[in-house]
Amino acid sequence: MAETSIPPGLVLDADDARPPSEQLKHRVQQGRTDGTLPAGTRLPPVRRLAEALGLAAGTVAKAYRELEAAGVIETRGRQGSFVRAADRTEDLAVRAARRYAAEIADLGLSAEQALELVAAQLGRSR
């Protein structure tokens, strides 16, 4: 399984009076809202994030469980936890982008080439 880096927005503030699990939940929700954690972003595994933040694994697991219960993230078994779309349209777009990315990888094109193709097609549809 590929390594997942720690997104920069998932840092805790020692001066924040909220418990670490609440801060973590807030950071993920804020990231989804402001776009720093767009839909489809893979979150770090519980143990890895706990280690990076100096927290107990149970603290991160609690935050992930509560975020999942609130519909902010989804867990896909061994694939990991991912930020969910805020609405149905965004969810459908993420799924379409995932399919496109898989096809591009199968074709052996670079990300830059794929983005150029998408930009050209979007320009045509306006």
Phi and psi in degrees as a GROMACS rama.xvg file:
@    title "Ramachandran Plot"
@    xaxis  label "Phi"
@    yaxis  label "Psi"
@TYPE xy
-68.968  147.028  ALA-2
-69.1133  145.514  GLU-3
-113.926  123.659  THR-4
-75.4454  162.3  SER-5
-84.6563  115.146  ILE-6
-59.1028  139.223  PRO-7
-58.1188  -28.979  PRO-8
-73.2143  -9.65805  GLY-9
-94.3173  52.6176  LEU-10
-110.321  148.376  VAL-11
-100.514  153.386  LEU-12
-106.938  114.48  ASP-13
-61.6314  -23.8037  ALA-14
-86.3664  -7.08774  ASP-15
-78.417  129.076  ASP-16
-74.7295  -16.2367  ALA-17
-69.5517  148.922  ARG-18
-60.593  152.919  PRO-19
-53.8587  -39.3824  PRO-20
-64.7695  -36.2206  SER-21
-68.8529  -40.7399  GLU-22
-61.3845  -44.0788  GLN-23
-62.777  -45.1359  LEU-24
-58.8786  -45.2361  LYS-25
-60.7201  -43.4676  HIS-26
-62.211  -41.9384  ARG-27
-67.1948  -45.5626  VAL-28
-61.923  -42.5652  GLN-29
-63.9313  -42.5566  GLN-30
-62.5646  -37.3984  GLY-31
-66.8574  -39.5014  ARG-32
-70.2921  -45.344  THR-33
-89.1411  -2.37381  ASP-34
90.1387  -1.51533  GLY-35
-75.0901  -19.2978  THR-36
-127.795  75.2288  LEU-37
-65.3433  160.661  PRO-38
-52.0642  137.207  ALA-39
94.1986  -9.98289  GLY-40
-64.6327  129.155  THR-41
-82.7447  126.32  ARG-42
-85.3378  153.078  LEU-43
-63.8864  150.741  PRO-44
-58.3455  152.811  PRO-45
-51.4433  -53.0871  VAL-46
-63.0873  -40.5108  ARG-47
-65.7522  -43.4469  ARG-48
-68.073  -40.3185  LEU-49
-58.9572  -44.5492  ALA-50
-63.5346  -44.9616  GLU-51
-63.9377  -33.9694  ALA-52
-95.3341  -3.29459  LEU-53
70.5413  35.5834  GLY-54
-115.704  164.368  LEU-55
-73.3365  145.342  ALA-56
-58.2174  -35.1113  ALA-57
-62.5484  -31.8179  GLY-58
-67.3881  -45.306  THR-59
-68.0982  -41.9842  VAL-60
-59.9633  -40.3144  ALA-61
-61.5115  -46.1322  LYS-62
-61.3838  -45.3595  ALA-63
-61.7172  -43.4086  TYR-64
-59.8424  -45.2601  ARG-65
-68.4122  -37.2128  GLU-66
-65.7784  -38.562  LEU-67
-67.5921  -42.5746  GLU-68
-61.6008  -32.0865  ALA-69
-83.9966  -4.7212  ALA-70
80.9309  14.7004  GLY-71
-84.0717  -35.5281  VAL-72
-128.822  165.278  ILE-73
-134.011  146.135  GLU-74
-107.212  129.716  THR-75
-113.235  59.1999  ARG-76
56.1283  -131.189  GLY-77
-71.3655  -12.2968  ARG-78
-72.1717  -26.1444  GLN-79
116.231  -167.965  GLY-80
-109.224  139.715  SER-81
-132.833  148.006  PHE-82
-70.8232  131.58  VAL-83
-89.188  157.265  ARG-84
-68.9541  150.774  ALA-85
-77.4256  -22.4711  ALA-86
-147.186  171.257  ASP-87
-61.9933  -41.1601  ARG-88
-61.3849  -46.6308  THR-89
-63.6996  -38.7983  GLU-90
-60.8196  -45.2116  ASP-91
-63.6868  -38.6615  LEU-92
-65.0696  -40.7549  ALA-93
-62.6248  -42.8322  VAL-94
-63.7267  -41.1107  ARG-95
-64.5139  -41.1875  ALA-96
-64.3457  -38.5278  ALA-97
-62.8161  -43.6897  ARG-98
-63.5305  -43.7265  ARG-99
-61.7736  -44.9319  TYR-100
-60.5158  -39.3848  ALA-101
-65.2788  -41.2136  ALA-102
-65.957  -41.282  GLU-103
-61.3121  -43.046  ILE-104
-62.132  -42.2188  ALA-105
-62.5871  -33.2924  ASP-106
-80.2329  -14.1916  LEU-107
81.1092  17.5637  GLY-108
-83.4648  154.446  LEU-109
-79.8795  163.334  SER-110
-60.7753  -38.4187  ALA-111
-62.6234  -43.8204  GLU-112
-63.0901  -42.5137  GLN-113
-61.9583  -43.5928  ALA-114
-65.6552  -38.2549  LEU-115
-62.7403  -41.6909  GLU-116
-62.8476  -43.8083  LEU-117
-64.5546  -46.2051  VAL-118
-59.5578  -41.2111  ALA-119
-63.4107  -42.0815  ALA-120
-69.5714  -38.595  GLN-121
-64.9236  -36.117  LEU-122
-65.1188  -33.8953  GLY-123
-72.8076  -29.1117  ARG-124
-86.1948  1.6056  SER-125
